[in-house]
Amino acid sequence: MIGKVVTTPKPVTLAQVEELLAKRSGEGDFGYEQQKSLEYSKRFAKVSAKKAHELLEQLQEEFGVPYEVAVKIVDVIPKHHSQLRVLIGASAVSEEKQKKILEMLSKVKVKHVEEVKTEEVPAEGAAAEKAEAAPEKKEEAAEGAKEEASAGKEEKKGKKAEKDEEKKEKKSKKEKE
């Protein structure tokens, strides 16, 4: 990446980022930031790069949405009118076009984050065991917290007693003087 100069910055969708970084990962010089960006794009890209390109073209040509706004719409794939309005902002897109955009986006098949996390999801039996063990752990944690609180109270009492003794000593010194 050293020595490469960005001549014109251009926003790209997460799906396009995923595709670009996947290609570059095979080249060898792949840093920490690129690896994290690739993981993020794989996890949160809602459509494939091909579908993202199609949606970008459709949003720009049919609905007159500016490129930068179209990129954000493809990344988010809003489901509600209020979400779309936030993304469109000050762009001059009529209410009628916004409704049509939402209709078009509702037909798009979206990858879900849960699909990406299938490896991390435990089997049903393991989930049931964890659910049964959870109340026991909560009780143990509550008991530990009570013990810590009582120890903390005793410590405070000990410190307070020390301070009281110091005050008494100071008073007795003052009275003697």
C-alpha positions as CSV (number, residue, x, y, z in Angstrom):
1,M,0.0,0.0,0.0
2,I,3.0,2.3,0.4
3,G,3.5,4.4,-2.6
4,K,0.0,4.2,-3.9
5,V,-1.7,7.6,-4.2
6,V,-5.5,8.2,-4.2
7,T,-6.1,10.5,-7.2
8,T,-9.9,10.8,-6.7
9,P,-11.7,9.5,-3.7
10,K,-14.8,7.5,-4.5
11,P,-17.3,6.0,-2.0
12,V,-17.9,2.3,-2.4
13,T,-20.4,-0.1,-0.8
14,L,-19.4,-2.6,1.8
15,A,-19.9,-5.4,-0.7
16,Q,-17.4,-3.7,-3.1
17,V,-15.0,-3.3,-0.2
18,E,-15.3,-7.0,0.6
19,E,-14.6,-7.9,-3.0
20,L,-11.6,-5.6,-3.4
21,L,-10.0,-6.7,-0.1
22,A,-10.6,-10.3,-0.8
23,K,-8.7,-9.9,-4.1
24,R,-5.9,-8.0,-2.4
25,S,-5.6,-10.5,0.5
26,G,-3.9,-13.0,-1.8
27,E,-1.2,-10.5,-2.8
28,G,0.6,-10.9,0.5
29,D,1.1,-7.4,1.9
30,F,-2.1,-7.4,4.0
31,G,-2.0,-5.3,7.2
32,Y,-4.0,-5.3,10.3
33,E,-6.4,-2.5,9.1
34,Q,-7.1,-4.3,5.9
35,Q,-7.8,-7.6,7.7
36,K,-10.2,-5.9,10.1
37,S,-11.9,-4.0,7.2
38,L,-12.3,-7.3,5.3
39,E,-13.9,-9.0,8.4
40,Y,-16.2,-6.0,8.9
41,S,-17.3,-5.9,5.3
42,K,-17.9,-9.7,5.3
43,R,-20.0,-9.4,8.4
44,F,-22.1,-6.3,7.5
45,A,-22.4,-6.3,3.7
46,K,-26.1,-7.0,3.1
47,V,-25.8,-8.0,-0.6
48,S,-23.1,-9.3,-3.0
49,A,-20.9,-7.0,-4.9
50,K,-22.7,-7.8,-8.1
51,K,-26.1,-7.1,-6.6
52,A,-24.7,-3.9,-5.0
53,H,-23.5,-2.7,-8.5
54,E,-27.0,-3.4,-10.0
55,L,-28.7,-1.6,-7.2
56,L,-26.4,1.4,-7.5
57,E,-27.1,1.7,-11.2
58,Q,-30.8,1.3,-10.7
59,L,-31.0,3.9,-7.9
60,Q,-29.0,6.4,-10.1
61,E,-30.7,5.8,-13.4
62,E,-34.3,5.1,-12.5
63,F,-34.7,7.3,-9.4
64,G,-32.1,10.0,-9.9
65,V,-30.4,9.4,-6.6
66,P,-26.9,10.9,-6.3
67,Y,-24.1,8.3,-6.2
68,E,-23.0,8.9,-2.6
69,V,-26.5,8.6,-1.4
70,A,-27.1,5.5,-3.5
71,V,-24.0,3.9,-1.9
72,K,-25.4,4.5,1.6
73,I,-28.8,3.2,0.6
74,V,-27.2,-0.1,-0.7
75,D,-25.2,-0.4,2.5
76,V,-28.1,0.0,4.8
77,I,-31.0,-1.4,2.7
78,P,-33.6,0.6,4.6
79,K,-37.0,-1.1,5.3
80,H,-38.9,2.0,6.5
81,H,-39.7,5.3,5.0
82,S,-38.1,7.1,8.0
83,Q,-34.8,5.3,7.5
84,L,-34.8,6.1,3.8
85,R,-35.5,9.8,4.5
86,V,-32.5,9.9,6.9
87,L,-30.2,8.6,4.1
88,I,-31.6,10.7,1.4
89,G,-31.4,13.9,3.4
90,A,-31.4,17.1,1.3
91,S,-31.4,15.2,-2.0
92,A,-34.2,16.1,-4.3
93,V,-36.0,12.8,-4.4
94,S,-39.8,13.0,-4.4
95,E,-42.0,11.1,-2.0
96,E,-43.3,9.0,-4.9
97,K,-39.8,7.9,-5.9
98,Q,-39.0,7.2,-2.2
99,K,-41.9,4.8,-2.1
100,K,-40.8,3.1,-5.3
101,I,-37.3,2.8,-3.9
102,L,-38.6,1.1,-0.7
103,E,-40.7,-1.3,-2.9
104,M,-37.6,-2.2,-4.9
105,L,-35.5,-2.6,-1.8
106,S,-38.1,-4.8,-0.1
107,K,-37.6,-7.3,-3.0
108,V,-33.9,-7.5,-2.4
109,K,-32.7,-10.7,-0.7
110,V,-30.5,-9.5,2.1
111,K,-27.8,-11.6,3.8
112,H,-28.3,-11.7,7.6
113,V,-25.7,-11.2,10.2
114,E,-26.9,-14.4,11.9
115,E,-26.0,-16.4,8.7
116,V,-22.4,-15.2,9.1
117,K,-22.3,-16.2,12.8
118,T,-23.5,-19.8,12.3
119,E,-20.1,-21.1,13.4
120,E,-20.4,-19.3,16.8
121,V,-23.9,-20.5,17.6
122,P,-23.9,-23.5,20.0
123,A,-25.9,-26.7,19.4
124,E,-29.3,-26.9,20.9
125,G,-28.2,-29.2,23.7
126,A,-25.3,-27.0,24.6
127,A,-27.6,-23.9,24.6
128,A,-30.0,-25.7,27.0
129,E,-27.1,-26.6,29.3
130,K,-26.0,-23.0,29.3
131,A,-29.5,-21.8,30.0
132,E,-29.8,-24.2,33.0
133,A,-26.3,-23.2,34.3
134,A,-27.1,-19.5,34.0
135,P,-29.3,-19.2,37.2
136,E,-26.6,-21.0,39.2
137,K,-23.9,-18.6,38.0
138,K,-26.2,-15.7,38.8
139,E,-26.6,-16.9,42.3
140,E,-22.9,-17.4,42.8
141,A,-22.2,-14.0,41.4
142,A,-24.8,-12.5,43.7
143,E,-23.3,-14.3,46.7
144,G,-19.8,-13.1,45.7
145,A,-21.1,-9.5,45.4
146,K,-22.7,-9.7,48.8
147,E,-19.5,-10.9,50.3
148,E,-17.5,-8.2,48.6
149,A,-20.1,-5.6,49.8
150,S,-19.9,-6.8,53.4
151,A,-16.1,-6.9,53.2
152,G,-16.2,-3.3,51.9
153,K,-18.5,-2.2,54.7
154,E,-16.2,-3.8,57.3
155,E,-13.2,-2.0,55.7
156,K,-15.1,1.3,55.7
157,K,-16.0,0.8,59.4
158,G,-12.4,0.0,60.2
159,K,-11.2,3.2,58.4
160,K,-13.9,5.2,60.1
161,A,-12.9,3.9,63.5
162,E,-9.3,4.8,62.8
163,K,-10.3,8.3,61.8
164,D,-12.4,8.6,65.0
165,E,-9.4,7.5,67.1
166,E,-7.2,10.1,65.3
167,K,-9.8,12.8,66.1
168,K,-9.9,11.8,69.7
169,E,-6.1,11.9,70.0
170,K,-6.0,15.3,68.4
171,K,-8.7,16.6,70.8
172,S,-6.9,15.2,73.8
173,K,-3.6,16.8,72.6
174,K,-5.4,20.1,72.2
175,E,-6.9,19.9,75.7
176,K,-3.6,19.1,77.2
177,E,-2.1,22.2,75.6
